[in-house]
Amino acid sequence: GTVSGKISLYVDKVDFTKPIVVTLNGKEVYNGNVKNNLGIMIESIALFGDPGRIYSSKIDLNI
């Protein structure tokens, strides 16, 4: 079977002008550009209520 999941990216920890590369056990599972998403930011603020934990985008993975 396959496993799916999401990786949430902090707004201030990622350089969104460059491609994001995700590796798992030495295998590249994602390589691409990611854009900030206002909806995801609002969702993370509502979910956590913590201004230090604002996610601006997510990467969907199927591995």
Secondary structure, DSSP 8 states (H G I E B T S, - for coil): ---EEEEEEETTTS-TTS-EEEEETTEEEEEE-----HHHHHHHHHHH--TT--EEEEEEEE-
